[in-house]
Amino acid sequence: MTEPDLFSSPDGKSPVERIRELRRQLEHHNRLYYTDATPEISDAEYDTLFRELENLEKLHPELDDPNSPTRRVGGQPIEGFSQVSHPVPMLSIDDVFELSPEAVAAQNAPRPDVELIEFYQRLRKNLGRDDIAVTIEPKIDGVAVSLLYRDGKLHYAATRGDGTTGDDITHNVRTIRSIPLDLTTTVAGASPSSALQDRPAPPPLLEIRGEIFMPNAAFAAMNAERDEQGLPTFANPRNATAGTLKQLDPKITAKRPLAFLAHGLGAYQGEPFHTEHDFHRLLDTLTIPRNQPLFNATTLDETLAAVATINRDRHDLDYATDGAVVKVLDHAERRQLGATSRAPRWAAAYKFLPEQQETTLLDITIQVGRTGVLTPVAELEPVLISGSTVSRATLHNQDEIDRKQIRIGSKVLVEKAGEIIPAIVKVTEPSANPVYSIFDHVGGKCPSCSGPISQEEGFVAWRCTNFQCPAQAVTRISHFASRKALDIDGLGETVAEALVRHGHCHTPLDLFNLDEETLANLNLGTDEAPRRFGEKNAAKVLKSLEKARSKPLNRWLFAMGIRHLGESAAKELSRLHQNLTEVVSSEILAELIRDNRAVAKKKNDLLLPFAITGDVGPAVAETIATFFASEAGKHVITRLAELAIHPASDNYLPKPAEADLTSLPLTGKTFVITGTLTQDRSAFKSLIESKGGKVTGSVSKNTDYLLAGEGGGSKRDKAEKLGVAIIGEDQLATLLG
Ligand code: IVH
């Protein structure tokens, strides 16, 4: 009698074979789901296969493969980005612009697409022929990436960087489901059961150039969800993509809806390509998703027509695009044309004008966001732009209103660019009204709760500072209950939302008035489809609330959701104070504020003995003082006393600590922030302050660095004039060490 083989699957396959088969099947279903949008199996069936593979891989660590589909959920965070030197430089494309009506008039141009015609004429001259075969495709507004496959396995993925050297982002790219990790398993048409022998082998070396992006719909959904959770939203899909690819933790990346499309070739060893079509055929065989629609043209007229079609239909694409790329089809002709150090001569990107329409600004309304920011919204006479009716546009903040001299009743030019939210470009016909003032309009009060509003130093946004503002109630209660705050088990966003909706809670401290019956009967659903919270959950919440009463001071401080008062600042405050009462009347905080306001900014001797870390700076001190002096803050103190809750420090140590202000990387450095960054400016402000730096609102000769994102016109100009160093997020990271 033979021994049963514990490692064989029931159909007699060896673990090696079964693992290979499962990997192939899972990648096949990934492709059907993520690239072709034609899934063939249910999520549950997919999960079963996935778990079987996970188990087998656990049993057979010797068969480990970094390109296994099980790695797509994200592995361990990396320490930092290593560099990849591109085997073939990643060049840029020369832009040619669609001219605006004003530019056509000013330049006396025959038509808006003259620059494109001139590009085609250069091709004619260099190739000595009139008709040149080209392809035309949309330009994807994403992040350029190089995928290098060796013998069909993803060897690395890298960003463009400076074109010669880029960042290794393999850990993040592995999580993108539409990117095949192992080309030996993904040959098109090869159903999981089809024989291995009819798979063509992938080329030994294949470097694919393409674009990673966030599909428009997925971007909108992700932003809506982030907003719900009180997290900062991204300005546009491109920023969201760039920010995501900079993550060190691939588990975060795995949760973001990134996609990939190929558009070019880098290093290559294999059957030679005669035209771009040969290359496309290889991509299709290997199931590497490529950019589409793709148009072919053999004459100038056909080329212009294809470009016009892309311009007309581009709003139906699922990615942001601001142009069309025209490329010579024949690879021998490409070689003949060559490249400058910057860009090939065989391609051009024709940049479309964003679609604009004139309409009337009927009114401006103020929305109070879930984090208390007052956002002015333009209410417009509805107008059709880029295939959708636009009746509202964002005005961002008072700075923007002032810069554009926005008055209610004016005629305005509205634009809907790649960004999902329409914007006002300029006023075309001003009304007689005064320039709109947010502060005057709301009478200095929050339109949601009539609480005080304030504009923090360094920020243009007006913000409601009322702890009890109903617009912020759900956010504040969820934050109060979150794991890192008071950790109220079972009290998430949905419950917080229901508590506020049914009038049981207005502020976080109202949670302590809840009884078991109210909680158990809480309807989380709708009137039509009610969903009871239930006794068990109610008991869980009450138990956690009981436990919260004796949680340490730093948790309580953090739970209050005071601006800038993050976890580390809360910890540092509880090191410096024994209890909440001491924080409320803190001499240390008062001193920090005085120190900051003092004209002579020398280091304050009084504070030195405390060796305060950069986590608590003047900005935090100011917001804490303002909070406890406000009605809301006083209410919190009174209510806590009534509830007999006395938060006390568990790390009180007012003596000189190890940490020394002078040793922080940004000590003594002053920053100004401008433009669109990958995160909220306040996040960067906190980061800089936590490392000993200071953030101010305007550029002066005392400014050390301007941290500049996209845009940021006037501050950038001023910094350039004053010779202030202008840095990006990467350089900030370097400064932080
Ligand atoms: S072809 C030598 N096709 O735009 C470069 N590029 O602004 C040939 N891009 O670096 C590139 N969509 O990352 C090509 N359909 C497309 C594209 C595209 C976006 C990016 C690409 C390039 C950048 C230049």
Residues whose N, C-alpha, C, O or C-beta is under 5 A from the ligand:
A	BS01	IVH	L91 S92 I93 E137 P138 K139 I140 A144 G210 E211 H263 G264 N291 V325 P344
